[in-house]
Amino acid sequence: MGITLYTSNALSSISEPDGYSPGFDTTSLRRAEIFTYTGIGQNLMPGETFPTVVGTPSIIDGTPYVLFSNNASEANINLGIQDGSNQTWFVLFDPNSDNASRLVMSSYGGTSASALPGAGIMINGSGALQLGVGYHNTSNDTYSVALLTLAGFDFSKPALLCVTLTANGGTITNLTSGASASVSLSAGQVRAPNTLRVGKGAVALFGSSTAKNRIAAYLVFDRVLSSSEMALVRSYILRCIQAKFPALIF
């Protein structure tokens, strides 16, 4: 029957096995957790496998957030799936006024054939929130990352971030503020996927070894959602979170 969470029916799950609809189409939803309901390392989508908890991420008392570590294998979630060429991610992220360099939700492993660049949300060394889309340059057999900055990101407030990935690039949208930015790959640049993680990336360390991430929820779809679908997902997550934390706005 799936994982129990806040809905209009206490026994329902996100895939509506008992007739409840979360208000959005769950087709190709691969991974989904709202930690204040699921705990850590579960999956709200029945029929899909669970992710792997690495280290000891922990729920922060009195909040909906789980504390993840940017360093090595201290605390993250390995989703067991790769970033895709038709994919949508959602992550409810509280920067907590901290712009230390780190990976937030990412599959970045490096820039080589043995450590693929993947894709992901990051905070760079200058304290800017960015989306990185990794690629293989087939003309010279090198690997690199196309980066774009989400301008005006407010590190003092929680934000629901949405990433869409295609074969040709990616877009990051702050569904809280409405800000958005996109990057397109050039001819001869081919996406180079890697295994996706929540709370860090596929590389042992990128950025600060002491940096932490506060994340309340994430979802990964293996399809590109429309803007209207994104709004429905945002409404659903907001409803779930505010049922327990009514003062939290994002």
C-alpha positions in Angstrom: 0.0 0.0 0.0 3.0 2.3 0.2 4.2 4.7 2.8 1.6 6.5 5.0 1.8 10.3 5.0 -0.4 13.3 5.4 -3.3 13.1 3.0 -7.1 13.3 3.2 -7.0 9.5 4.0 -4.6 8.3 6.7 -4.0 5.0 4.8 -3.3 6.5 1.4 0.0 6.8 -0.4 1.3 8.9 -3.2 0.3 6.5 -5.9 -3.4 6.6 -4.8 -3.8 2.8 -4.2 -7.0 3.5 -2.3 -8.4 6.2 -4.6 -6.7 9.3 -3.1 -4.9 11.6 -5.5 -2.0 13.8 -4.4 -3.2 16.3 -7.0 -0.5 15.5 -9.6 0.3 12.7 -12.1 2.7 10.2 -10.5 3.7 8.7 -13.8 7.5 7.9 -13.8 8.0 9.1 -10.2 11.0 7.1 -9.1 12.0 8.5 -5.7 10.1 10.6 -3.2 10.6 11.3 0.5 9.0 13.9 2.8 11.2 13.2 5.8 8.9 14.4 8.6 6.5 11.6 7.4 8.7 8.9 6.0 11.8 9.0 8.1 15.0 8.7 6.2 15.7 6.2 3.3 12.1 5.3 2.3 10.1 5.8 -0.9 6.6 7.2 -1.2 6.2 5.6 -4.6 5.1 1.9 -4.3 6.7 -0.5 -6.8 10.0 1.4 -6.7 13.1 0.4 -4.7 14.3 2.3 -1.7 17.4 4.5 -1.7 20.5 3.7 0.4 21.3 5.7 3.5 25.0 6.5 3.8 26.4 7.4 7.2 24.0 9.0 9.7 21.8 11.8 8.4 19.5 12.9 11.2 16.2 14.8 11.5 16.7 18.1 13.2 14.4 18.3 16.3 11.5 20.6 15.9 11.9 21.0 12.2 11.0 19.0 9.0 14.6 19.0 7.9 17.3 16.3 7.8 20.9 17.3 8.3 23.2 16.0 5.6 27.0 16.3 5.4 29.0 17.4 2.4 32.0 15.4 3.5 32.8 11.9 2.2 30.4 9.3 3.6 29.2 11.0 6.8 25.6 11.6 5.9 23.8 11.4 2.6 21.3 9.3 0.6 22.3 7.4 -2.5 19.2 7.2 -4.7 20.5 4.3 -6.8 19.4 5.9 -10.0 21.3 8.2 -12.4 20.5 11.7 -13.6 18.6 11.3 -16.9 18.1 13.0 -20.2 14.4 13.5 -19.4 14.1 14.1 -15.7 12.7 16.5 -13.1 13.9 16.9 -9.5 12.4 18.7 -6.6 14.2 19.5 -3.4 13.0 21.5 -0.4 16.2 23.1 0.8 16.9 25.4 3.7 20.3 27.1 3.2 20.2 28.4 6.8 22.0 31.6 5.8 25.1 29.4 4.9 26.7 29.8 1.4 29.7 27.6 2.1 30.7 25.7 -1.0 29.0 22.3 -1.3 26.9 19.9 -3.3 23.2 20.0 -2.4 21.6 17.3 -4.6 24.0 16.0 -7.2 25.6 13.1 -9.2 28.8 15.0 -9.8 31.8 12.6 -9.5 34.6 14.3 -11.4 35.6 15.1 -14.9 36.9 11.8 -16.3 35.6 8.6 -17.9 36.0 6.9 -14.5 34.5 9.7 -12.5 31.7 11.1 -14.5 30.4 14.7 -14.0 26.7 13.9 -13.9 24.5 16.9 -12.9 23.5 18.7 -9.8 22.7 21.6 -7.6 25.8 23.2 -6.0 27.0 26.2 -4.1 30.3 27.4 -5.7 33.4 28.8 -4.1 32.0 32.3 -4.4 28.8 31.5 -2.6 26.5 31.3 -5.6 23.8 28.7 -6.1 24.4 26.9 -9.4 23.2 24.1 -11.6 26.0 22.0 -13.2 25.3 19.8 -16.2 28.2 17.5 -17.0 29.1 16.3 -20.5 31.5 14.3 -22.6 33.1 16.4 -25.4 33.2 13.8 -28.2 35.5 15.9 -30.4 38.4 15.8 -28.0 37.4 13.0 -25.5 37.3 15.3 -22.5 34.8 15.7 -19.7 33.5 18.9 -18.2 30.6 20.7 -16.6 28.4 23.5 -18.0 27.5 25.8 -15.1 24.8 28.4 -14.7 24.0 30.6 -11.7 20.6 31.1 -10.3 20.8 34.9 -9.7 19.4 36.5 -6.6 19.0 33.4 -4.5 18.2 34.2 -0.9 20.2 32.1 1.5 18.2 33.2 4.5 15.0 31.5 3.4 13.9 27.9 2.6 13.3 27.3 -1.1 11.7 24.6 -3.2 14.1 24.1 -6.1 13.2 22.3 -9.3 15.7 20.9 -11.9 14.7 19.7 -15.3 17.2 17.8 -17.4 17.1 16.9 -21.1 19.6 15.5 -23.5 20.7 19.0 -24.5 21.0 20.8 -21.1 19.1 21.7 -18.0 17.1 24.3 -16.1 16.9 25.2 -12.5 13.9 27.0 -11.1 13.3 28.4 -7.6 9.6 27.6 -7.2 9.5 29.8 -4.1 10.7 33.0 -5.9 10.0 32.2 -9.5 13.6 32.8 -10.6 14.9 30.5 -13.3 18.0 29.9 -15.4 18.9 27.4 -18.2 22.0 26.1 -19.9 22.3 24.3 -23.3 25.0 22.0 -24.4 26.8 22.6 -27.7 27.2 20.3 -30.6 29.5 17.4 -29.7 28.8 17.7 -26.0 26.9 14.6 -24.7 25.4 14.2 -21.2 27.5 12.1 -18.9 25.2 10.7 -16.1 26.3 9.4 -12.8 24.5 8.1 -9.7 22.3 10.7 -7.9 22.6 11.6 -4.2 20.7 13.8 -1.8 22.8 15.9 0.6 26.0 15.7 -1.5 27.3 14.3 -4.8 29.0 11.2 -6.1 32.5 12.7 -5.4 34.0 12.1 -2.0 34.3 15.9 -1.4 33.5 19.0 -3.3 33.9 22.3 -1.4 33.9 22.5 2.4 34.4 19.4 4.5 32.4 20.9 7.3 29.4 22.1 5.2 25.9 20.8 6.0 22.7 20.7 4.0 19.2 21.0 5.5 16.7 19.2 3.3 13.0 18.4 4.1 11.8 16.6 0.9 12.8 15.5 -2.6 11.2 13.9 -5.6 12.7 12.6 -8.8 10.6 11.9 -11.9 11.9 10.2 -15.1 10.1 12.8 -17.3 10.1 16.5 -17.8 7.1 18.0 -16.0 5.2 21.0 -17.3 5.1 24.3 -15.3 1.5 23.5 -14.3 2.6 20.1 -13.0 5.4 21.7 -11.1 2.9 24.0 -9.4 0.8 21.0 -8.3 3.8 19.3 -6.8 4.7 22.4 -5.0 1.2 22.7 -3.6 1.2 19.1 -2.4 4.6 19.4 -0.6 3.5 22.7 1.0 0.3 21.1 2.2 2.1 18.2 3.7 4.8 20.3 5.4 2.3 22.9 6.7 0.1 20.2 8.3 2.9 19.8 10.8 4.8 23.1 10.5 2.1 25.7 9.7 4.5 28.7 9.9 6.9 27.3 7.3 6.5 29.1 4.0 8.3 28.3 0.7 
